[in-house]
Amino acid sequence: FSSITDLSQFRLSCAALIHLHSQHVIYIRKHTIWFGSSSVNEVCLTTLTPSQPCPHISERHACLYYDRKRNLFELLNYSEYGTIVNNLRYGLEFDFNSLNSFENENQHQCLCVMKSFNQPAWDGPAPIEQGTVIEIGCHQFLFYRHIVR
């Protein structure tokens, strides 16, 4: 981890997300971070892999927030596509009968949607701890928490 991070930037943040494909590091300095395909998000996922945009990411896909009182991070999914956290799907239940029509509407096919839709879903917050892997569409992030001693 230390070889890909800027330690001075990391000390100014409370946590970091490492994009596992590009090794891009996102330093978390706010209590609420939005992910999605729109540029209004703190993490615009289309800029991380512009040559291969994933069609299974919503404009406002998910929100990572820090709860000061409980001293923990949680992620809420706001997308119909769901979000995978440590191999568990978070989001609304999906109608599998509509999957074929959904696939036909999208020219770009990804394996991420099949993984997401083939799992039962939990419609609640996902706990985010040190070492958590977050999957949003084709993007995978490793969560690294800065521990202040």
Disulfide bonds with the S-S distance in Angstrom:
none
